[in-house]
């Protein structure tokens, strides 16, 4: 990957990292709830 492209990728990733972290956190909680419900079905 060219340097400019990787730099662009990093800046884009940094811009979205807060949202991504929130999404990951939300998904983890969702999966815990989902597995809990599945086990207790």
mmCIF entry with sequence, helices, sheets and N, C-alpha, C, O atoms, coordinates in Angstrom:
data_MODEL
# 
_entry.id   MODEL 
# 
_entity.id                         1 
_entity.type                       polymer 
_entity.pdbx_number_of_molecules   1 
# 
_entity_poly.entity_id                      1 
_entity_poly.type                           'polypeptide(L)' 
_entity_poly.nstd_linkage                   no 
_entity_poly.nstd_monomer                   no 
_entity_poly.pdbx_seq_one_letter_code       
;(UNK)(UNK)(UNK)(UNK)(UNK)(UNK)(UNK)(UNK)(UNK)(UNK)(UNK)(UNK)(UNK)(UNK)(UNK)(UNK)
(UNK)(UNK)(UNK)(UNK)(UNK)(UNK)(UNK)(UNK)(UNK)(UNK)(UNK)(UNK)(UNK)(UNK)(UNK)(UNK)
(UNK)(UNK)(UNK)(UNK)(UNK)(UNK)(UNK)(UNK)(UNK)
;
_entity_poly.pdbx_seq_one_letter_code_can   XXXXXXXXXXXXXXXXXXXXXXXXXXXXXXXXXXXXXXXXX 
_entity_poly.pdbx_strand_id                 A 
# 
loop_
_entity_poly_seq.entity_id 
_entity_poly_seq.num 
_entity_poly_seq.mon_id 
_entity_poly_seq.hetero 
1 1  UNK n 
1 2  UNK n 
1 3  UNK n 
1 4  UNK n 
1 5  UNK n 
1 6  UNK n 
1 7  UNK n 
1 8  UNK n 
1 9  UNK n 
1 10 UNK n 
1 11 UNK n 
1 12 UNK n 
1 13 UNK n 
1 14 UNK n 
1 15 UNK n 
1 16 UNK n 
1 17 UNK n 
1 18 UNK n 
1 19 UNK n 
1 20 UNK n 
1 21 UNK n 
1 22 UNK n 
1 23 UNK n 
1 24 UNK n 
1 25 UNK n 
1 26 UNK n 
1 27 UNK n 
1 28 UNK n 
1 29 UNK n 
1 30 UNK n 
1 31 UNK n 
1 32 UNK n 
1 33 UNK n 
1 34 UNK n 
1 35 UNK n 
1 36 UNK n 
1 37 UNK n 
1 38 UNK n 
1 39 UNK n 
1 40 UNK n 
1 41 UNK n 
# 
_struct_asym.id          A 
_struct_asym.entity_id   1 
# 
_struct_conf.conf_type_id            HELX_P 
_struct_conf.id                      HELX_P1 
_struct_conf.pdbx_PDB_helix_id       AA1 
_struct_conf.beg_label_comp_id       UNK 
_struct_conf.beg_label_asym_id       A 
_struct_conf.beg_label_seq_id        3 
_struct_conf.pdbx_beg_PDB_ins_code   ? 
_struct_conf.end_label_comp_id       UNK 
_struct_conf.end_label_asym_id       A 
_struct_conf.end_label_seq_id        39 
_struct_conf.pdbx_end_PDB_ins_code   ? 
_struct_conf.beg_auth_comp_id        UNK 
_struct_conf.beg_auth_asym_id        A 
_struct_conf.beg_auth_seq_id         3 
_struct_conf.end_auth_comp_id        UNK 
_struct_conf.end_auth_asym_id        A 
_struct_conf.end_auth_seq_id         39 
_struct_conf.pdbx_PDB_helix_class    1 
_struct_conf.details                 ? 
_struct_conf.pdbx_PDB_helix_length   37 
# 
_struct_conf_type.id          HELX_P 
_struct_conf_type.criteria    ? 
_struct_conf_type.reference   ? 
# 
loop_
_atom_site.group_PDB 
_atom_site.id 
_atom_site.type_symbol 
_atom_site.label_atom_id 
_atom_site.label_alt_id 
_atom_site.label_comp_id 
_atom_site.label_asym_id 
_atom_site.label_entity_id 
_atom_site.label_seq_id 
_atom_site.pdbx_PDB_ins_code 
_atom_site.Cartn_x 
_atom_site.Cartn_y 
_atom_site.Cartn_z 
_atom_site.occupancy 
_atom_site.B_iso_or_equiv 
_atom_site.pdbx_formal_charge 
_atom_site.auth_seq_id 
_atom_site.auth_comp_id 
_atom_site.auth_asym_id 
_atom_site.auth_atom_id 
_atom_site.pdbx_PDB_model_num 
ATOM 1   N N  . UNK A 1 1  ? 0.844   -1.193  0.000  1.00 0.00 ? 1  UNK A N  1 
ATOM 2   C CA . UNK A 1 1  ? 0.000   0.000   0.000  1.00 0.00 ? 1  UNK A CA 1 
ATOM 3   C C  . UNK A 1 1  ? 0.881   1.246   0.000  1.00 0.00 ? 1  UNK A C  1 
ATOM 4   O O  . UNK A 1 1  ? 1.796   1.349   0.817  1.00 0.00 ? 1  UNK A O  1 
ATOM 5   N N  . UNK A 1 2  ? 0.624   2.187   -0.896 1.00 0.00 ? 2  UNK A N  1 
ATOM 6   C CA . UNK A 1 2  ? 1.427   3.417   -0.914 1.00 0.00 ? 2  UNK A CA 1 
ATOM 7   C C  . UNK A 1 2  ? 1.273   4.203   0.385  1.00 0.00 ? 2  UNK A C  1 
ATOM 8   O O  . UNK A 1 2  ? 0.278   4.083   1.100  1.00 0.00 ? 2  UNK A O  1 
ATOM 9   N N  . UNK A 1 3  ? 2.270   4.990   0.654  1.00 0.00 ? 3  UNK A N  1 
ATOM 10  C CA . UNK A 1 3  ? 2.298   5.724   1.914  1.00 0.00 ? 3  UNK A CA 1 
ATOM 11  C C  . UNK A 1 3  ? 1.105   6.685   2.029  1.00 0.00 ? 3  UNK A C  1 
ATOM 12  O O  . UNK A 1 3  ? 0.470   6.778   3.080  1.00 0.00 ? 3  UNK A O  1 
ATOM 13  N N  . UNK A 1 4  ? 0.820   7.376   0.964  1.00 0.00 ? 4  UNK A N  1 
ATOM 14  C CA . UNK A 1 4  ? -0.275  8.348   1.001  1.00 0.00 ? 4  UNK A CA 1 
ATOM 15  C C  . UNK A 1 4  ? -1.593  7.640   1.306  1.00 0.00 ? 4  UNK A C  1 
ATOM 16  O O  . UNK A 1 4  ? -2.397  8.132   2.097  1.00 0.00 ? 4  UNK A O  1 
ATOM 17  N N  . UNK A 1 5  ? -1.809  6.497   0.682  1.00 0.00 ? 5  UNK A N  1 
ATOM 18  C CA . UNK A 1 5  ? -3.038  5.751   0.904  1.00 0.00 ? 5  UNK A CA 1 
ATOM 19  C C  . UNK A 1 5  ? -3.140  5.293   2.358  1.00 0.00 ? 5  UNK A C  1 
ATOM 20  O O  . UNK A 1 5  ? -4.196  5.417   2.978  1.00 0.00 ? 5  UNK A O  1 
ATOM 21  N N  . UNK A 1 6  ? -2.057  4.772   2.891  1.00 0.00 ? 6  UNK A N  1 
ATOM 22  C CA . UNK A 1 6  ? -2.089  4.297   4.270  1.00 0.00 ? 6  UNK A CA 1 
ATOM 23  C C  . UNK A 1 6  ? -2.308  5.464   5.232  1.00 0.00 ? 6  UNK A C  1 
ATOM 24  O O  . UNK A 1 6  ? -3.005  5.322   6.237  1.00 0.00 ? 6  UNK A O  1 
ATOM 25  N N  . UNK A 1 7  ? -1.709  6.618   4.921  1.00 0.00 ? 7  UNK A N  1 
ATOM 26  C CA . UNK A 1 7  ? -1.924  7.790   5.774  1.00 0.00 ? 7  UNK A CA 1 
ATOM 27  C C  . UNK A 1 7  ? -3.388  8.205   5.733  1.00 0.00 ? 7  UNK A C  1 
ATOM 28  O O  . UNK A 1 7  ? -3.982  8.527   6.762  1.00 0.00 ? 7  UNK A O  1 
ATOM 29  N N  . UNK A 1 8  ? -3.959  8.196   4.545  1.00 0.00 ? 8  UNK A N  1 
ATOM 30  C CA . UNK A 1 8  ? -5.369  8.541   4.391  1.00 0.00 ? 8  UNK A CA 1 
ATOM 31  C C  . UNK A 1 8  ? -6.230  7.558   5.172  1.00 0.00 ? 8  UNK A C  1 
ATOM 32  O O  . UNK A 1 8  ? -7.184  7.949   5.845  1.00 0.00 ? 8  UNK A O  1 
ATOM 33  N N  . UNK A 1 9  ? -5.889  6.299   5.078  1.00 0.00 ? 9  UNK A N  1 
ATOM 34  C CA . UNK A 1 9  ? -6.621  5.285   5.821  1.00 0.00 ? 9  UNK A CA 1 
ATOM 35  C C  . UNK A 1 9  ? -6.545  5.553   7.320  1.00 0.00 ? 9  UNK A C  1 
ATOM 36  O O  . UNK A 1 9  ? -7.554  5.476   8.022  1.00 0.00 ? 9  UNK A O  1 
ATOM 37  N N  . UNK A 1 10 ? -5.360  5.866   7.802  1.00 0.00 ? 10 UNK A N  1 
ATOM 38  C CA . UNK A 1 10 ? -5.194  6.112   9.240  1.00 0.00 ? 10 UNK A CA 1 
ATOM 39  C C  . UNK A 1 10 ? -5.993  7.321   9.703  1.00 0.00 ? 10 UNK A C  1 
ATOM 40  O O  . UNK A 1 10 ? -6.626  7.277   10.758 1.00 0.00 ? 10 UNK A O  1 
ATOM 41  N N  . UNK A 1 11 ? -5.970  8.401   8.927  1.00 0.00 ? 11 UNK A N  1 
ATOM 42  C CA . UNK A 1 11 ? -6.713  9.596   9.335  1.00 0.00 ? 11 UNK A CA 1 
ATOM 43  C C  . UNK A 1 11 ? -8.214  9.306   9.316  1.00 0.00 ? 11 UNK A C  1 
ATOM 44  O O  . UNK A 1 11 ? -8.944  9.738   10.208 1.00 0.00 ? 11 UNK A O  1 
ATOM 45  N N  . UNK A 1 12 ? -8.669  8.582   8.307  1.00 0.00 ? 12 UNK A N  1 
ATOM 46  C CA . UNK A 1 12 ? -10.083 8.225   8.247  1.00 0.00 ? 12 UNK A CA 1 
ATOM 47  C C  . UNK A 1 12 ? -10.456 7.354   9.430  1.00 0.00 ? 12 UNK A C  1 
ATOM 48  O O  . UNK A 1 12 ? -11.492 7.549   10.066 1.00 0.00 ? 12 UNK A O  1 
ATOM 49  N N  . UNK A 1 13 ? -9.590  6.385   9.715  1.00 0.00 ? 13 UNK A N  1 
ATOM 50  C CA . UNK A 1 13 ? -9.854  5.495   10.832 1.00 0.00 ? 13 UNK A CA 1 
ATOM 51  C C  . UNK A 1 13 ? -9.905  6.279   12.141 1.00 0.00 ? 13 UNK A C  1 
ATOM 52  O O  . UNK A 1 13 ? -10.780 6.049   12.976 1.00 0.00 ? 13 UNK A O  1 
ATOM 53  N N  . UNK A 1 14 ? -8.979  7.189   12.313 1.00 0.00 ? 14 UNK A N  1 
ATOM 54  C CA . UNK A 1 14 ? -8.958  7.984   13.540 1.00 0.00 ? 14 UNK A CA 1 
ATOM 55  C C  . UNK A 1 14 ? -10.240 8.802   13.660 1.00 0.00 ? 14 UNK A C  1 
ATOM 56  O O  . UNK A 1 14 ? -10.802 8.933   14.747 1.00 0.00 ? 14 UNK A O  1 
ATOM 57  N N  . UNK A 1 15 ? -10.694 9.345   12.545 1.00 0.00 ? 15 UNK A N  1 
ATOM 58  C CA . UNK A 1 15 ? -11.910 10.157  12.567 1.00 0.00 ? 15 UNK A CA 1 
ATOM 59  C C  . UNK A 1 15 ? -13.098 9.314   13.021 1.00 0.00 ? 15 UNK A C  1 
ATOM 60  O O  . UNK A 1 15 ? -13.958 9.797   13.757 1.00 0.00 ? 15 UNK A O  1 
ATOM 61  N N  . UNK A 1 16 ? -13.148 8.053   12.585 1.00 0.00 ? 16 UNK A N  1 
ATOM 62  C CA . UNK A 1 16 ? -14.301 7.206   12.869 1.00 0.00 ? 16 UNK A CA 1 
ATOM 63  C C  . UNK A 1 16 ? -14.097 6.317   14.094 1.00 0.00 ? 16 UNK A C  1 
ATOM 64  O O  . UNK A 1 16 ? -14.990 5.553   14.462 1.00 0.00 ? 16 UNK A O  1 
ATOM 65  N N  . UNK A 1 17 ? -12.939 6.411   14.719 1.00 0.00 ? 17 UNK A N  1 
ATOM 66  C CA . UNK A 1 17 ? -12.635 5.435   15.772 1.00 0.00 ? 17 UNK A CA 1 
ATOM 67  C C  . UNK A 1 17 ? -13.584 5.559   16.953 1.00 0.00 ? 17 UNK A C  1 
ATOM 68  O O  . UNK A 1 17 ? -13.955 4.554   17.559 1.00 0.00 ? 17 UNK A O  1 
ATOM 69  N N  . UNK A 1 18 ? -13.980 6.781   17.283 1.00 0.00 ? 18 UNK A N  1 
ATOM 70  C CA . UNK A 1 18 ? -14.912 6.953   18.405 1.00 0.00 ? 18 UNK A CA 1 
ATOM 71  C C  . UNK A 1 18 ? -16.222 6.226   18.109 1.00 0.00 ? 18 UNK A C  1 
ATOM 72  O O  . UNK A 1 18 ? -16.722 5.479   18.950 1.00 0.00 ? 18 UNK A O  1 
ATOM 73  N N  . UNK A 1 19 ? -16.774 6.441   16.920 1.00 0.00 ? 19 UNK A N  1 
ATOM 74  C CA . UNK A 1 19 ? -18.017 5.784   16.544 1.00 0.00 ? 19 UNK A CA 1 
ATOM 75  C C  . UNK A 1 19 ? -17.832 4.270   16.521 1.00 0.00 ? 19 UNK A C  1 
ATOM 76  O O  . UNK A 1 19 ? -18.691 3.523   16.987 1.00 0.00 ? 19 UNK A O  1 
ATOM 77  N N  . UNK A 1 20 ? -16.706 3.830   15.976 1.00 0.00 ? 20 UNK A N  1 
ATOM 78  C CA . UNK A 1 20 ? -16.460 2.392   15.900 1.00 0.00 ? 20 UNK A CA 1 
ATOM 79  C C  . UNK A 1 20 ? -16.392 1.765   17.279 1.00 0.00 ? 20 UNK A C  1 
ATOM 80  O O  . UNK A 1 20 ? -16.916 0.672   17.497 1.00 0.00 ? 20 UNK A O  1 
ATOM 81  N N  . UNK A 1 21 ? -15.746 2.457   18.212 1.00 0.00 ? 21 UNK A N  1 
ATOM 82  C CA . UNK A 1 21 ? -15.649 1.940   19.573 1.00 0.00 ? 21 UNK A CA 1 
ATOM 83  C C  . UNK A 1 21 ? -17.041 1.842   20.187 1.00 0.00 ? 21 UNK A C  1 
ATOM 84  O O  . UNK A 1 21 ? -17.359 0.857   20.854 1.00 0.00 ? 21 UNK A O  1 
ATOM 85  N N  . UNK A 1 22 ? -17.868 2.856   19.965 1.00 0.00 ? 22 UNK A N  1 
ATOM 86  C CA . UNK A 1 22 ? -19.239 2.823   20.482 1.00 0.00 ? 22 UNK A CA 1 
ATOM 87  C C  . UNK A 1 22 ? -20.001 1.649   19.878 1.00 0.00 ? 22 UNK A C  1 
ATOM 88  O O  . UNK A 1 22 ? -20.715 0.941   20.588 1.00 0.00 ? 22 UNK A O  1 
ATOM 89  N N  . UNK A 1 23 ? -19.856 1.441   18.583 1.00 0.00 ? 23 UNK A N  1 
ATOM 90  C CA . UNK A 1 23 ? -20.552 0.348   17.904 1.00 0.00 ? 23 UNK A CA 1 
ATOM 91  C C  . UNK A 1 23 ? -20.080 -0.993  18.454 1.00 0.00 ? 23 UNK A C  1 
ATOM 92  O O  . UNK A 1 23 ? -20.890 -1.879  18.725 1.00 0.00 ? 23 UNK A O  1 
ATOM 93  N N  . UNK A 1 24 ? -18.767 -1.138  18.618 1.00 0.00 ? 24 UNK A N  1 
ATOM 94  C CA . UNK A 1 24 ? -18.225 -2.390  19.144 1.00 0.00 ? 24 UNK A CA 1 
ATOM 95  C C  . UNK A 1 24 ? -18.746 -2.645  20.552 1.00 0.00 ? 24 UNK A C  1 
ATOM 96  O O  . UNK A 1 24 ? -19.139 -3.764  20.883 1.00 0.00 ? 24 UNK A O  1 
ATOM 97  N N  . UNK A 1 25 ? -18.746 -1.608  21.373 1.00 0.00 ? 25 UNK A N  1 
ATOM 98  C CA . UNK A 1 25 ? -19.245 -1.740  22.740 1.00 0.00 ? 25 UNK A CA 1 
ATOM 99  C C  . UNK A 1 25 ? -20.713 -2.154  22.721 1.00 0.00 ? 25 UNK A C  1 
ATOM 100 O O  . UNK A 1 25 ? -21.122 -3.044  23.465 1.00 0.00 ? 25 UNK A O  1 
ATOM 101 N N  . UNK A 1 26 ? -21.499 -1.508  21.871 1.00 0.00 ? 26 UNK A N  1 
ATOM 102 C CA . UNK A 1 26 ? -22.919 -1.814  21.773 1.00 0.00 ? 26 UNK A CA 1 
ATOM 103 C C  . UNK A 1 26 ? -23.119 -3.264  21.320 1.00 0.00 ? 26 UNK A C  1 
ATOM 104 O O  . UNK A 1 26 ? -23.951 -3.987  21.868 1.00 0.00 ? 26 UNK A O  1 
ATOM 105 N N  . UNK A 1 27 ? -22.344 -3.676  20.312 1.00 0.00 ? 27 UNK A N  1 
ATOM 106 C CA . UNK A 1 27 ? -22.478 -5.037  19.798 1.00 0.00 ? 27 UNK A CA 1 
ATOM 107 C C  . UNK A 1 27 ? -22.112 -6.058  20.851 1.00 0.00 ? 27 UNK A C  1 
ATOM 108 O O  . UNK A 1 27 ? -22.754 -7.106  20.938 1.00 0.00 ? 27 UNK A O  1 
ATOM 109 N N  . UNK A 1 28 ? -21.098 -5.783  21.653 1.00 0.00 ? 28 UNK A N  1 
ATOM 110 C CA . UNK A 1 28 ? -20.702 -6.711  22.703 1.00 0.00 ? 28 UNK A CA 1 
ATOM 111 C C  . UNK A 1 28 ? -21.843 -6.877  23.702 1.00 0.00 ? 28 UNK A C  1 
ATOM 112 O O  . UNK A 1 28 ? -22.175 -7.995  24.097 1.00 0.00 ? 28 UNK A O  1 
ATOM 113 N N  . UNK A 1 29 ? -22.442 -5.751  24.110 1.00 0.00 ? 29 UNK A N  1 
ATOM 114 C CA . UNK A 1 29 ? -23.566 -5.821  25.041 1.00 0.00 ? 29 UNK A CA 1 
ATOM 115 C C  . UNK A 1 29 ? -24.724 -6.582  24.419 1.00 0.00 ? 29 UNK A C  1 
ATOM 116 O O  . UNK A 1 29 ? -25.357 -7.407  25.077 1.00 0.00 ? 29 UNK A O  1 
ATOM 117 N N  . UNK A 1 30 ? -24.998 -6.308  23.162 1.00 0.00 ? 30 UNK A N  1 
ATOM 118 C CA . UNK A 1 30 ? -26.079 -6.992  22.467 1.00 0.00 ? 30 UNK A CA 1 
ATOM 119 C C  . UNK A 1 30 ? -25.832 -8.497  22.429 1.00 0.00 ? 30 UNK A C  1 
ATOM 120 O O  . UNK A 1 30 ? -26.743 -9.286  22.682 1.00 0.00 ? 30 UNK A O  1 
ATOM 121 N N  . UNK A 1 31 ? -24.596 -8.897  22.113 1.00 0.00 ? 31 UNK A N  1 
ATOM 122 C CA . UNK A 1 31 ? -24.279 -10.324 22.043 1.00 0.00 ? 31 UNK A CA 1 
ATOM 123 C C  . UNK A 1 31 ? -24.421 -10.983 23.408 1.00 0.00 ? 31 UNK A C  1 
ATOM 124 O O  . UNK A 1 31 ? -24.883 -12.120 23.499 1.00 0.00 ? 31 UNK A O  1 
ATOM 125 N N  . UNK A 1 32 ? -24.031 -10.286 24.466 1.00 0.00 ? 32 UNK A N  1 
ATOM 126 C CA . UNK A 1 32 ? -24.189 -10.857 25.805 1.00 0.00 ? 32 UNK A CA 1 
ATOM 127 C C  . UNK A 1 32 ? -25.661 -11.077 26.117 1.00 0.00 ? 32 UNK A C  1 
ATOM 128 O O  . UNK A 1 32 ? -26.042 -12.129 26.631 1.00 0.00 ? 32 UNK A O  1 
ATOM 129 N N  . UNK A 1 33 ? -26.482 -10.091 25.808 1.00 0.00 ? 33 UNK A N  1 
ATOM 130 C CA . UNK A 1 33 ? -27.927 -10.220 26.043 1.00 0.00 ? 33 UNK A CA 1 
ATOM 131 C C  . UNK A 1 33 ? -28.490 -11.347 25.186 1.00 0.00 ? 33 UNK A C  1 
ATOM 132 O O  . UNK A 1 33 ? -29.285 -12.157 25.663 1.00 0.00 ? 33 UNK A O  1 
ATOM 133 N N  . UNK A 1 34 ? -28.082 -11.398 23.939 1.00 0.00 ? 34 UNK A N  1 
ATOM 134 C CA . UNK A 1 34 ? -28.590 -12.404 23.010 1.00 0.00 ? 34 UNK A CA 1 
ATOM 135 C C  . UNK A 1 34 ? -28.240 -13.811 23.477 1.00 0.00 ? 34 UNK A C  1 
ATOM 136 O O  . UNK A 1 34 ? -29.092 -14.699 23.474 1.00 0.00 ? 34 UNK A O  1 
ATOM 137 N N  . UNK A 1 35 ? -26.995 -14.013 23.877 1.00 0.00 ? 35 UNK A N  1 
ATOM 138 C CA . UNK A 1 35 ? -26.594 -15.349 24.338 1.00 0.00 ? 35 UNK A CA 1 
ATOM 139 C C  . UNK A 1 35 ? -27.312 -15.692 25.636 1.00 0.00 ? 35 UNK A C  1 
ATOM 140 O O  . UNK A 1 35 ? -27.713 -16.837 25.844 1.00 0.00 ? 35 UNK A O  1 
ATOM 141 N N  . UNK A 1 36 ? -27.473 -14.702 26.507 1.00 0.00 ? 36 UNK A N  1 
ATOM 142 C CA . UNK A 1 36 ? -28.215 -14.923 27.757 1.00 0.00 ? 36 UNK A CA 1 
ATOM 143 C C  . UNK A 1 36 ? -29.634 -15.397 27.456 1.00 0.00 ? 36 UNK A C  1 
ATOM 144 O O  . UNK A 1 36 ? -30.113 -16.356 28.060 1.00 0.00 ? 36 UNK A O  1 
ATOM 145 N N  . UNK A 1 37 ? -30.301 -14.726 26.523 1.00 0.00 ? 37 UNK A N  1 
ATOM 146 C CA . UNK A 1 37 ? -31.668 -15.118 26.163 1.00 0.00 ? 37 UNK A CA 1 
ATOM 147 C C  . UNK A 1 37 ? -31.688 -16.482 25.501 1.00 0.00 ? 37 UNK A C  1 
ATOM 148 O O  . UNK A 1 37 ? -32.599 -17.273 25.745 1.00 0.00 ? 37 UNK A O  1 
ATOM 149 N N  . UNK A 1 38 ? -30.703 -16.769 24.673 1.00 0.00 ? 38 UNK A N  1 
ATOM 150 C CA . UNK A 1 38 ? -30.660 -18.060 23.979 1.00 0.00 ? 38 UNK A CA 1 
ATOM 151 C C  . UNK A 1 38 ? -30.503 -19.203 24.976 1.00 0.00 ? 38 UNK A C  1 
ATOM 152 O O  . UNK A 1 38 ? -31.153 -20.241 24.856 1.00 0.00 ? 38 UNK A O  1 
ATOM 153 N N  . UNK A 1 39 ? -29.636 -18.999 25.956 1.00 0.00 ? 39 UNK A N  1 
ATOM 154 C CA . UNK A 1 39 ? -29.380 -20.036 26.953 1.00 0.00 ? 39 UNK A CA 1 
ATOM 155 C C  . UNK A 1 39 ? -30.629 -20.271 27.803 1.00 0.00 ? 39 UNK A C  1 
ATOM 156 O O  . UNK A 1 39 ? -30.924 -21.406 28.179 1.00 0.00 ? 39 UNK A O  1 
ATOM 157 N N  . UNK A 1 40 ? -31.353 -19.210 28.102 1.00 0.00 ? 40 UNK A N  1 
ATOM 158 C CA . UNK A 1 40 ? -32.505 -19.316 28.998 1.00 0.00 ? 40 UNK A CA 1 
ATOM 159 C C  . UNK A 1 40 ? -33.815 -19.551 28.263 1.00 0.00 ? 40 UNK A C  1 
ATOM 160 O O  . UNK A 1 40 ? -34.890 -19.405 28.846 1.00 0.00 ? 40 UNK A O  1 
ATOM 161 N N  . UNK A 1 41 ? -33.735 -19.909 27.005 1.00 0.00 ? 41 UNK A N  1 
ATOM 162 C CA . UNK A 1 41 ? -34.953 -20.085 26.222 1.00 0.00 ? 41 UNK A CA 1 
ATOM 163 C C  . UNK A 1 41 ? -35.756 -21.275 26.734 1.00 0.00 ? 41 UNK A C  1 
ATOM 164 O O  . UNK A 1 41 ? -36.820 -21.581 26.195 1.00 0.00 ? 41 UNK A O  1 
# 
